[in-house]
């Protein structure tokens, strides 16, 4: 449908795990998210002539049901936050705000980018 319209925006969800190692046992997740970043860049090149912008968002640690049990344990919480310069987890609304911006006309010249939202982990 985007090609027929001559415009569109695709926003992929990657992860900082695709940019940095994230511990033993996370190789599949890291490889998959690294692939999403590569796919985003390739699609950006291929779809640009059709007026379709393609970007990715790479969240860091975000408050979700999956992270909730870790936050309830003070030792696990401290371990999670040790490498986050802002010393907190991100909120889903912060990721949504980036997605809304990327989908808007205000971001019309952002193309093929991977926007990292991680509280400074990859700084």
N, CA, C and O atoms as CSV, one atom per row, in Angstrom:
chain,resi,resn,atom,element,x,y,z
A,1,UNK,N,N,0.812,-1.201,0.000
A,1,UNK,CA,C,0.000,0.000,0.000
A,1,UNK,C,C,0.855,1.265,0.000
A,1,UNK,O,O,0.495,2.262,-0.626
A,2,UNK,N,N,1.982,1.223,0.699
A,2,UNK,CA,C,2.847,2.403,0.746
A,2,UNK,C,C,3.371,2.741,-0.648
A,2,UNK,O,O,3.388,3.905,-1.048
A,3,UNK,N,N,3.797,1.718,-1.381
A,3,UNK,CA,C,4.331,1.971,-2.723
A,3,UNK,C,C,3.268,2.602,-3.614
A,3,UNK,O,O,3.558,3.534,-4.364
A,4,UNK,N,N,2.047,2.100,-3.534
A,4,UNK,CA,C,0.964,2.639,-4.354
A,4,UNK,C,C,0.679,4.099,-3.996
A,4,UNK,O,O,0.388,4.909,-4.876
A,5,UNK,N,N,0.762,4.430,-2.719
A,5,UNK,CA,C,0.541,5.805,-2.258
A,5,UNK,C,C,1.723,6.709,-2.551
A,5,UNK,O,O,1.573,7.925,-2.677
A,6,UNK,N,N,2.890,6.113,-2.655
A,6,UNK,CA,C,4.099,6.902,-2.860
A,6,UNK,C,C,4.648,7.516,-1.591
A,6,UNK,O,O,5.460,8.440,-1.636
A,7,UNK,N,N,4.199,6.993,-0.448
A,7,UNK,CA,C,4.720,7.475,0.829
A,7,UNK,C,C,4.371,6.483,1.926
A,7,UNK,O,O,3.479,5.648,1.782
A,8,UNK,N,N,5.097,6.600,3.016
A,8,UNK,CA,C,4.836,5.752,4.169
A,8,UNK,C,C,6.006,5.795,5.128
A,8,UNK,O,O,7.083,6.299,4.810
A,9,UNK,N,N,5.767,5.257,6.305
A,9,UNK,CA,C,6.801,5.205,7.333
A,9,UNK,C,C,6.774,3.824,7.966
A,9,UNK,O,O,5.722,3.344,8.390
A,10,UNK,N,N,7.928,3.194,8.027
A,10,UNK,CA,C,8.090,1.911,8.710
A,10,UNK,C,C,9.010,2.150,9.900
A,10,UNK,O,O,10.094,2.716,9.759
A,11,UNK,N,N,8.565,1.710,11.072
A,11,UNK,CA,C,9.381,1.836,12.280
A,11,UNK,C,C,9.580,0.441,12.855
A,11,UNK,O,O,8.630,-0.195,13.312
A,12,UNK,N,N,10.810,-0.024,12.829
A,12,UNK,CA,C,11.141,-1.341,13.366
A,12,UNK,C,C,11.585,-1.221,14.819
A,12,UNK,O,O,12.167,-0.217,15.227
A,13,UNK,N,N,11.300,-2.259,15.584
A,13,UNK,CA,C,11.757,-2.301,16.969
A,13,UNK,C,C,12.988,-3.184,17.052
A,13,UNK,O,O,12.905,-4.396,16.853
A,14,UNK,N,N,14.121,-2.582,17.344
A,14,UNK,CA,C,15.373,-3.311,17.532
A,14,UNK,C,C,15.636,-3.350,19.040
A,14,UNK,O,O,14.696,-3.474,19.825
A,15,UNK,N,N,16.869,-3.249,19.441
A,15,UNK,CA,C,17.242,-3.274,20.855
A,15,UNK,C,C,18.711,-2.916,20.971
A,15,UNK,O,O,19.483,-3.090,20.028
A,16,UNK,N,N,19.089,-2.413,22.141
A,16,UNK,CA,C,20.516,-2.185,22.349
A,16,UNK,C,C,21.273,-3.507,22.348
A,16,UNK,O,O,22.494,-3.521,22.195
A,17,UNK,N,N,20.562,-4.612,22.515
A,17,UNK,CA,C,21.212,-5.927,22.432
A,17,UNK,C,C,21.766,-6.190,21.042
A,17,UNK,O,O,22.655,-7.026,20.875
A,18,UNK,N,N,21.250,-5.484,20.043
A,18,UNK,CA,C,21.780,-5.595,18.694
A,18,UNK,C,C,23.014,-4.743,18.477
A,18,UNK,O,O,23.646,-4.818,17.423
A,19,UNK,N,N,23.363,-3.930,19.472
A,19,UNK,CA,C,24.512,-3.031,19.379
A,19,UNK,C,C,25.657,-3.421,20.295
A,19,UNK,O,O,26.825,-3.218,19.964
A,20,UNK,N,N,25.317,-3.986,21.454
A,20,UNK,CA,C,26.328,-4.360,22.442
A,20,UNK,C,C,26.009,-5.745,22.980
A,20,UNK,O,O,24.856,-6.176,22.947
A,21,UNK,N,N,27.001,-6.430,23.466
A,21,UNK,CA,C,26.761,-7.712,24.111
A,21,UNK,C,C,25.968,-7.505,25.389
A,21,UNK,O,O,26.132,-6.502,26.084
A,22,UNK,N,N,25.098,-8.476,25.690
A,22,UNK,CA,C,24.252,-8.286,26.872
A,22,UNK,C,C,24.270,-9.490,27.802
A,22,UNK,O,O,23.290,-9.756,28.498
A,23,UNK,N,N,25.358,-10.202,27.814
A,23,UNK,CA,C,25.473,-11.293,28.781
A,23,UNK,C,C,25.347,-12.667,28.159
A,23,UNK,O,O,24.842,-12.827,27.049
A,24,UNK,N,N,25.808,-13.630,28.884
A,24,UNK,CA,C,25.788,-15.015,28.431
A,24,UNK,C,C,24.351,-15.480,28.265
A,24,UNK,O,O,23.494,-15.216,29.109
A,25,UNK,N,N,24.104,-16.177,27.162
A,25,UNK,CA,C,22.786,-16.735,26.910
A,25,UNK,C,C,21.861,-15.842,26.106
A,25,UNK,O,O,20.729,-16.229,25.817
A,26,UNK,N,N,22.325,-14.650,25.739
A,26,UNK,CA,C,21.473,-13.724,24.991
A,26,UNK,C,C,21.872,-13.606,23.524
A,26,UNK,O,O,21.492,-12.645,22.856
A,27,UNK,N,N,22.629,-14.569,23.020
A,27,UNK,CA,C,23.149,-14.441,21.657
A,27,UNK,C,C,22.046,-14.409,20.610
A,27,UNK,O,O,22.155,-13.671,19.631
A,28,UNK,N,N,20.994,-15.186,20.790
A,28,UNK,CA,C,19.919,-15.224,19.789
A,28,UNK,C,C,19.199,-13.878,19.726
A,28,UNK,O,O,18.919,-13.367,18.642
A,29,UNK,N,N,18.907,-13.319,20.876
A,29,UNK,CA,C,18.237,-12.015,20.921
A,29,UNK,C,C,19.129,-10.939,20.313
A,29,UNK,O,O,18.667,-10.128,19.510
A,30,UNK,N,N,20.396,-10.929,20.690
A,30,UNK,CA,C,21.324,-9.941,20.153
A,30,UNK,C,C,21.490,-10.064,18.649
A,30,UNK,O,O,21.512,-9.061,17.936
A,31,UNK,N,N,21.608,-11.291,18.169
A,31,UNK,CA,C,21.760,-11.508,16.728
A,31,UNK,C,C,20.505,-11.079,15.980
A,31,UNK,O,O,20.589,-10.453,14.923
A,32,UNK,N,N,19.348,-11.416,16.525
A,32,UNK,CA,C,18.090,-11.048,15.876
A,32,UNK,C,C,17.923,-9.529,15.818
A,32,UNK,O,O,17.537,-8.985,14.784
A,33,UNK,N,N,18.208,-8.857,16.912
A,33,UNK,CA,C,18.039,-7.405,16.944
A,33,UNK,C,C,19.087,-6.696,16.097
A,33,UNK,O,O,18.807,-5.649,15.514
A,34,UNK,N,N,20.296,-7.257,16.022
A,34,UNK,CA,C,21.291,-6.730,15.095
A,34,UNK,C,C,20.807,-6.869,13.660
A,34,UNK,O,O,21.038,-5.994,12.825
A,35,UNK,N,N,20.135,-7.975,13.387
A,35,UNK,CA,C,19.546,-8.188,12.067
A,35,UNK,C,C,18.461,-7.173,11.753
A,35,UNK,O,O,18.341,-6.723,10.613
A,36,UNK,N,N,17.672,-6.813,12.751
A,36,UNK,CA,C,16.623,-5.803,12.551
A,36,UNK,C,C,17.253,-4.463,12.167
A,36,UNK,O,O,16.734,-3.754,11.305
A,37,UNK,N,N,18.361,-4.123,12.803
A,37,UNK,CA,C,19.045,-2.867,12.477
A,37,UNK,C,C,19.566,-2.911,11.041
A,37,UNK,O,O,19.417,-1.941,10.297
A,38,UNK,N,N,20.175,-4.028,10.650
A,38,UNK,CA,C,20.652,-4.176,9.279
A,38,UNK,C,C,19.511,-4.142,8.271
A,38,UNK,O,O,19.627,-3.515,7.218
A,39,UNK,N,N,18.415,-4.812,8.593
A,39,UNK,CA,C,17.235,-4.810,7.727
A,39,UNK,C,C,16.702,-3.392,7.553
A,39,UNK,O,O,16.333,-2.990,6.449
A,40,UNK,N,N,16.663,-2.651,8.634
A,40,UNK,CA,C,16.183,-1.267,8.587
A,40,UNK,C,C,17.011,-0.446,7.612
A,40,UNK,O,O,16.463,0.296,6.796
A,41,UNK,N,N,18.313,-0.576,7.693
A,41,UNK,CA,C,19.194,0.200,6.821
A,41,UNK,C,C,19.047,-0.224,5.358
A,41,UNK,O,O,19.029,0.620,4.462
A,42,UNK,N,N,18.943,-1.526,5.123
A,42,UNK,CA,C,18.782,-2.004,3.752
A,42,UNK,C,C,17.442,-1.563,3.165
A,42,UNK,O,O,17.383,-1.102,2.025
A,43,UNK,N,N,16.370,-1.705,3.942
A,43,UNK,CA,C,15.057,-1.272,3.457
A,43,UNK,C,C,15.020,0.228,3.211
A,43,UNK,O,O,14.341,0.691,2.295
A,44,UNK,N,N,15.746,0.990,4.023
A,44,UNK,CA,C,15.794,2.439,3.821
A,44,UNK,C,C,16.325,2.767,2.430
A,44,UNK,O,O,15.803,3.655,1.756
A,45,UNK,N,N,17.349,2.060,2.006
A,45,UNK,CA,C,17.917,2.281,0.673
A,45,UNK,C,C,16.935,1.836,-0.407
A,45,UNK,O,O,16.706,2.553,-1.381
A,46,UNK,N,N,16.361,0.655,-0.231
A,46,UNK,CA,C,15.486,0.090,-1.260
A,46,UNK,C,C,14.147,0.812,-1.386
A,46,UNK,O,O,13.592,0.889,-2.483
A,47,UNK,N,N,13.625,1.335,-0.293
A,47,UNK,CA,C,12.287,1.925,-0.329
A,47,UNK,C,C,12.281,3.440,-0.490
A,47,UNK,O,O,11.226,4.026,-0.732
A,48,UNK,N,N,13.436,4.085,-0.361
A,48,UNK,CA,C,13.503,5.541,-0.511
A,48,UNK,C,C,12.925,6.022,-1.843
A,48,UNK,O,O,12.201,7.017,-1.855
A,49,UNK,N,N,13.213,5.356,-2.965
A,49,UNK,CA,C,12.653,5.829,-4.233
A,49,UNK,C,C,11.120,5.812,-4.276
A,49,UNK,O,O,10.513,6.452,-5.134
A,50,UNK,N,N,10.508,5.087,-3.362
A,50,UNK,CA,C,9.046,4.998,-3.309
A,50,UNK,C,C,8.453,5.953,-2.270
A,50,UNK,O,O,7.250,5.925,-2.011
A,51,UNK,N,N,9.298,6.793,-1.680
A,51,UNK,CA,C,8.825,7.749,-0.688
A,51,UNK,C,C,8.540,7.138,0.669
A,51,UNK,O,O,7.815,7.716,1.479
A,52,UNK,N,N,9.113,5.968,0.917
A,52,UNK,CA,C,8.876,5.264,2.177
A,52,UNK,C,C,10.102,5.422,3.070
A,52,UNK,O,O,11.208,5.030,2.699
A,53,UNK,N,N,9.892,6.000,4.250
A,53,UNK,CA,C,10.973,6.147,5.221
A,53,UNK,C,C,10.996,4.931,6.139
A,53,UNK,O,O,9.948,4.408,6.519
A,54,UNK,N,N,12.200,4.488,6.490
A,54,UNK,CA,C,12.364,3.322,7.361
A,54,UNK,C,C,13.382,3.661,8.447
A,54,UNK,O,O,14.505,4.073,8.155
A,55,UNK,N,N,12.979,3.485,9.685
A,55,UNK,CA,C,13.853,3.725,10.829
A,55,UNK,C,C,13.632,2.638,11.868
A,55,UNK,O,O,12.683,1.860,11.775
A,56,UNK,N,N,14.507,2.591,12.845
A,56,UNK,CA,C,14.371,1.636,13.947
A,56,UNK,C,C,14.528,2.368,15.270
A,56,UNK,O,O,15.145,3.431,15.350
A,57,UNK,N,N,13.956,1.774,16.293
A,57,UNK,CA,C,14.143,2.246,17.664
A,57,UNK,C,C,14.802,1.112,18.437
A,57,UNK,O,O,14.336,-0.027,18.396
A,58,UNK,N,N,15.883,1.423,19.138
A,58,UNK,CA,C,16.567,0.435,19.978
A,58,UNK,C,C,16.402,0.814,21.440
A,58,UNK,O,O,17.174,1.614,21.968
A,59,UNK,N,N,15.395,0.242,22.097
A,59,UNK,CA,C,15.236,0.515,23.525
A,59,UNK,C,C,16.307,-0.188,24.347
A,59,UNK,O,O,16.857,-1.215,23.949
A,60,UNK,N,N,16.580,0.393,25.492
A,60,UNK,CA,C,17.390,-0.273,26.506
A,60,UNK,C,C,16.454,-0.976,27.469
A,60,UNK,O,O,15.449,-1.554,27.055
A,61,UNK,N,N,16.779,-0.931,28.748
A,61,UNK,CA,C,15.921,-1.545,29.761
A,61,UNK,C,C,14.680,-0.680,29.961
A,61,UNK,O,O,14.774,0.509,30.264
A,62,UNK,N,N,13.519,-1.300,29.786
A,62,UNK,CA,C,12.242,-0.594,29.867
A,62,UNK,C,C,11.363,-1.266,30.915
A,62,UNK,O,O,11.372,-2.489,31.051
A,63,UNK,N,N,10.608,-0.464,31.650
A,63,UNK,CA,C,9.663,-1.004,32.630
A,63,UNK,C,C,8.542,-1.726,31.889
A,63,UNK,O,O,7.717,-1.098,31.225
A,64,UNK,N,N,8.522,-3.037,32.007
A,64,UNK,CA,C,7.491,-3.865,31.382
A,64,UNK,C,C,7.148,-4.990,32.349
A,64,UNK,O,O,7.823,-5.155,33.365
A,65,UNK,N,N,6.117,-5.760,32.052
A,65,UNK,CA,C,5.847,-6.929,32.894
A,65,UNK,C,C,7.045,-7.883,32.977
A,65,UNK,O,O,7.216,-8.574,33.981
A,66,UNK,N,N,7.864,-7.923,31.936
A,66,UNK,CA,C,9.033,-8.815,31.947
A,66,UNK,C,C,10.115,-8.343,32.918
A,66,UNK,O,O,10.843,-9.163,33.477
A,67,UNK,N,N,10.225,-7.038,33.121
A,67,UNK,CA,C,11.257,-6.524,34.028
A,67,UNK,C,C,10.743,-6.327,35.457
A,67,UNK,O,O,11.539,-6.147,36.379
A,68,UNK,N,N,9.439,-6.358,35.645
A,68,UNK,CA,C,8.844,-6.108,36.968
A,68,UNK,C,C,9.399,-7.009,38.074
A,68,UNK,O,O,9.711,-6.498,39.149
A,69,UNK,N,N,9.537,-8.326,37.866
A,69,UNK,CA,C,10.058,-9.171,38.948
A,69,UNK,C,C,11.474,-8.783,39.391
A,69,UNK,O,O,11.803,-8.897,40.572
A,70,UNK,N,N,12.301,-8.332,38.464
A,70,UNK,CA,C,13.667,-7.928,38.802
A,70,UNK,C,C,13.673,-6.657,39.647
A,70,UNK,O,O,14.521,-6.489,40.523
A,71,UNK,N,N,12.732,-5.775,39.380
A,71,UNK,CA,C,12.676,-4.507,40.103
A,71,UNK,C,C,12.203,-4.683,41.539
A,71,UNK,O,O,12.450,-3.821,42.382
A,72,UNK,N,N,11.532,-5.782,41.822
A,72,UNK,CA,C,11.037,-6.037,43.176
A,72,UNK,C,C,12.139,-6.542,44.106
A,72,UNK,O,O,12.008,-6.472,45.328
A,73,UNK,N,N,13.215,-7.046,43.526
A,73,UNK,CA,C,14.340,-7.548,44.310
A,73,UNK,C,C,15.435,-6.475,44.308
A,73,UNK,O,O,16.002,-6.187,43.255
A,74,UNK,N,N,15.741,-5.879,45.463
A,74,UNK,CA,C,16.719,-4.777,45.499
A,74,UNK,C,C,18.076,-5.120,44.885
A,74,UNK,O,O,18.673,-4.280,44.212
A,75,UNK,N,N,18.569,-6.329,45.102
A,75,UNK,CA,C,19.877,-6.699,44.542
A,75,UNK,C,C,19.811,-6.824,43.020
A,75,UNK,O,O,20.713,-6.371,42.316
A,76,UNK,N,N,18.751,-7.434,42.522
A,76,UNK,CA,C,18.599,-7.559,41.072
A,76,UNK,C,C,18.376,-6.194,40.426
A,76,UNK,O,O,18.902,-5.909,39.350
A,77,UNK,N,N,17.594,-5.362,41.093
A,77,UNK,CA,C,17.349,-4.015,40.572
A,77,UNK,C,C,18.660,-3.242,40.469
A,77,UNK,O,O,18.923,-2.606,39.449
A,78,UNK,N,N,19.473,-3.291,41.502
A,78,UNK,CA,C,20.758,-2.591,41.485
A,78,UNK,C,C,21.652,-3.126,40.372
A,78,UNK,O,O,22.331,-2.354,39.695
A,79,UNK,N,N,21.657,-4.433,40.180
A,79,UNK,CA,C,22.457,-5.033,39.108
A,79,UNK,C,C,21.970,-4.562,37.741
A,79,UNK,O,O,22.776,-4.285,36.853
A,80,UNK,N,N,20.653,-4.472,37.572
A,80,UNK,CA,C,20.098,-4.008,36.297
A,80,UNK,C,C,20.483,-2.562,36.013
A,80,UNK,O,O,20.789,-2.206,34.874
A,81,UNK,N,N,20.467,-1.742,37.039
A,81,UNK,CA,C,20.685,-0.308,36.854
A,81,UNK,C,C,22.151,0.110,36.900
A,81,UNK,O,O,22.473,1.268,36.632
A,82,UNK,N,N,23.028,-0.808,37.231
A,82,UNK,CA,C,24.452,-0.496,37.396
A,82,UNK,C,C,25.047,0.190,36.164
A,82,UNK,O,O,25.841,1.121,36.294
A,83,UNK,N,N,24.668,-0.261,34.990
A,83,UNK,CA,C,25.260,0.277,33.767
A,83,UNK,C,C,24.392,1.327,33.076
A,83,UNK,O,O,24.667,1.711,31.939
A,84,UNK,N,N,23.349,1.792,33.759
A,84,UNK,CA,C,22.470,2.813,33.187
A,84,UNK,C,C,22.827,4.161,33.819
A,84,UNK,O,O,22.504,4.391,34.984
A,85,UNK,N,N,23.488,5.058,33.075
A,85,UNK,CA,C,23.890,6.333,33.659
A,85,UNK,C,C,22.744,7.128,34.292
A,85,UNK,O,O,22.960,7.823,35.285
A,86,UNK,N,N,21.549,7.041,33.744
A,86,UNK,CA,C,20.416,7.754,34.345
A,86,UNK,C,C,19.858,7.026,35.560
A,86,UNK,O,O,18.982,7.548,36.249
A,87,UNK,N,N,20.353,5.841,35.822
A,87,UNK,CA,C,20.014,5.024,36.991
A,87,UNK,C,C,18.506,4.796,37.166
A,87,UNK,O,O,17.970,4.859,38.273
A,88,UNK,N,N,17.851,4.534,36.047
A,88,UNK,CA,C,16.445,4.146,36.074
A,88,UNK,C,C,16.130,3.414,34.779
A,88,UNK,O,O,16.882,3.502,33.809
A,89,UNK,N,N,15.034,2.701,34.769
A,89,UNK,CA,C,14.563,2.083,33.544
A,89,UNK,C,C,13.729,3.095,32.768
A,89,UNK,O,O,13.160,4.027,33.337
A,90,UNK,N,N,13.674,2.890,31.470
A,90,UNK,CA,C,12.818,3.731,30.647
A,90,UNK,C,C,11.364,3.325,30.816
A,90,UNK,O,O,11.057,2.245,31.320
A,91,UNK,N,N,10.490,4.199,30.389
A,91,UNK,CA,C,9.059,3.921,30.442
A,91,UNK,C,C,8.541,3.655,29.031
A,91,UNK,O,O,9.047,4.239,28.073
A,92,UNK,N,N,7.558,2.797,28.887
A,92,UNK,CA,C,6.997,2.536,27.557
A,92,UNK,C,C,6.577,3.818,26.835
A,92,UNK,O,O,6.701,3.915,25.614
A,93,UNK,N,N,6.085,4.791,27.585
A,93,UNK,CA,C,5.651,6.049,26.973
A,93,UNK,C,C,6.810,6.779,26.293
A,93,UNK,O,O,6.610,7.497,25.314
A,94,UNK,N,N,8.021,6.593,26.819
A,94,UNK,CA,C,9.184,7.247,26.216
A,94,UNK,C,C,9.507,6.631,24.854
A,94,UNK,O,O,9.927,7.333,23.933
A,95,UNK,N,N,9.313,5.340,24.733
A,95,UNK,CA,C,9.522,4.677,23.443
A,95,UNK,C,C,8.416,5.092,22.478
A,95,UNK,O,O,8.675,5.369,21.307
A,96,UNK,N,N,7.183,5.132,22.978
A,96,UNK,CA,C,6.047,5.537,22.142
A,96,UNK,C,C,6.229,6.956,21.609
A,96,UNK,O,O,5.889,7.235,20.459
A,97,UNK,N,N,6.762,7.848,22.434
A,97,UNK,CA,C,6.980,9.231,21.998
A,97,UNK,C,C,7.969,9.296,20.840
A,97,UNK,O,O,7.788,10.082,19.910
A,98,UNK,N,N,9.005,8.482,20.892
A,98,UNK,CA,C,9.980,8.440,19.796
A,98,UNK,C,C,9.315,7.891,18.535
A,98,UNK,O,O,9.532,8.408,17.439
A,99,UNK,N,N,8.512,6.852,18.692
A,99,UNK,CA,C,7.811,6.277,17.535
A,99,UNK,C,C,6.869,7.299,16.905
A,99,UNK,O,O,6.824,7.430,15.682
A,100,UNK,N,N,6.125,8.015,17.725
A,100,UNK,CA,C,5.218,9.040,17.197
A,100,UNK,C,C,5.986,10.121,16.449
A,100,UNK,O,O,5.557,10.573,15.387
A,101,UNK,N,N,7.115,10.531,17.002
A,101,UNK,CA,C,7.936,11.530,16.318
A,101,UNK,C,C,8.427,10.998,14.975
A,101,UNK,O,O,8.326,11.687,13.960
A,102,UNK,N,N,8.958,9.774,14.964
A,102,UNK,CA,C,9.471,9.208,13.714
A,102,UNK,C,C,8.381,9.060,12.660
A,102,UNK,O,O,8.656,9.161,11.465
A,103,UNK,N,N,7.153,8.822,13.093
A,103,UNK,CA,C,6.041,8.666,12.154
A,103,UNK,C,C,5.523,10.008,11.640
A,103,UNK,O,O,4.775,10.056,10.664
A,104,UNK,N,N,5.916,11.084,12.291
A,104,UNK,CA,C,5.383,12.406,11.949
A,104,UNK,C,C,6.160,13.066,10.814
A,104,UNK,O,O,7.258,12.643,10.453
A,105,UNK,N,N,5.553,14.113,10.265
A,105,UNK,CA,C,6.224,14.901,9.231
A,105,UNK,C,C,7.423,15.662,9.781
A,105,UNK,O,O,8.303,16.063,9.019
A,106,UNK,N,N,7.468,15.865,11.098
A,106,UNK,CA,C,8.606,16.544,11.721
A,106,UNK,C,C,9.899,15.747,11.530
A,106,UNK,O,O,10.993,16.305,11.612
A,107,UNK,N,N,9.772,14.459,11.278
A,107,UNK,CA,C,10.937,13.585,11.102
A,107,UNK,C,C,11.136,13.214,9.634
A,107,UNK,O,O,11.711,12.170,9.328
A,108,UNK,N,N,10.667,14.060,8.736
A,108,UNK,CA,C,10.664,13.712,7.310
A,108,UNK,C,C,12.052,13.517,6.703
A,108,UNK,O,O,12.167,12.928,5.628
A,109,UNK,N,N,13.097,13.991,7.357
A,109,UNK,CA,C,14.457,13.815,6.827
A,109,UNK,C,C,15.244,12.779,7.618
A,109,UNK,O,O,16.438,12.594,7.380
A,110,UNK,N,N,14.597,12.112,8.541
A,110,UNK,CA,C,15.246,11.032,9.289
A,110,UNK,C,C,14.913,9.740,8.572
A,110,UNK,O,O,13.750,9.348,8.476
A,111,UNK,N,N,15.944,9.084,8.071
A,111,UNK,CA,C,15.732,7.909,7.218
A,111,UNK,C,C,16.926,6.966,7.360
A,111,UNK,O,O,18.077,7.380,7.221
A,112,UNK,N,N,16.638,5.705,7.637
A,112,UNK,CA,C,17.703,4.715,7.787
A,112,UNK,C,C,18.397,4.798,9.131
A,112,UNK,O,O,19.493,4.264,9.303
A,113,UNK,N,N,17.770,5.463,10.081
A,113,UNK,CA,C,18.390,5.681,11.393
A,113,UNK,C,C,17.956,4.620,12.399
A,113,UNK,O,O,16.892,4.013,12.282
A,114,UNK,N,N,18.804,4.425,13.372
A,114,UNK,CA,C,18.487,3.594,14.528
A,114,UNK,C,C,18.552,4.518,15.740
A,114,UNK,O,O,19.634,4.929,16.160
A,115,UNK,N,N,17.396,4.838,16.295
A,115,UNK,CA,C,17.331,5.757,17.425
A,115,UNK,C,C,17.449,4.946,18.711
A,115,UNK,O,O,16.617,4.085,18.995
A,116,UNK,N,N,18.482,5.231,19.475
A,116,UNK,CA,C,18.754,4.503,20.717
A,116,UNK,C,C,18.122,5.259,21.883
A,116,UNK,O,O,18.363,6.452,22.069
A,117,UNK,N,N,17.307,4.542,22.668
A,117,UNK,CA,C,16.622,5.118,23.827
A,117,UNK,C,C,16.964,4.228,25.013
A,117,UNK,O,O,16.226,3.296,25.335
A,118,UNK,N,N,18.104,4.525,25.669
A,118,UNK,CA,C,18.631,3.568,26.649
A,118,UNK,C,C,19.164,4.181,27.939
A,118,UNK,O,O,19.869,3.508,28.691
A,119,UNK,N,N,18.846,5.429,28.205
A,119,UNK,CA,C,19.323,6.044,29.437
A,119,UNK,C,C,20.831,6.213,29.496
A,119,UNK,O,O,21.390,6.454,30.566
A,120,UNK,N,N,21.493,6.088,28.351
A,120,UNK,CA,C,22.937,6.288,28.287
A,120,UNK,C,C,23.778,5.025,28.310
A,120,UNK,O,O,25.004,5.110,28.365
A,121,UNK,N,N,23.156,3.862,28.269
A,121,UNK,CA,C,23.915,2.603,28.349
A,121,UNK,C,C,24.955,2.500,27.245
A,121,UNK,O,O,26.077,2.059,27.494
A,122,UNK,N,N,24.602,2.899,26.034
A,122,UNK,CA,C,25.538,2.755,24.915
A,122,UNK,C,C,26.366,4.015,24.669
A,122,UNK,O,O,27.078,4.101,23.669
A,123,UNK,N,N,26.278,4.990,25.572
A,123,UNK,CA,C,27.025,6.247,25.389
A,123,UNK,C,C,28.524,5.997,25.423
A,123,UNK,O,O,29.309,6.935,25.286
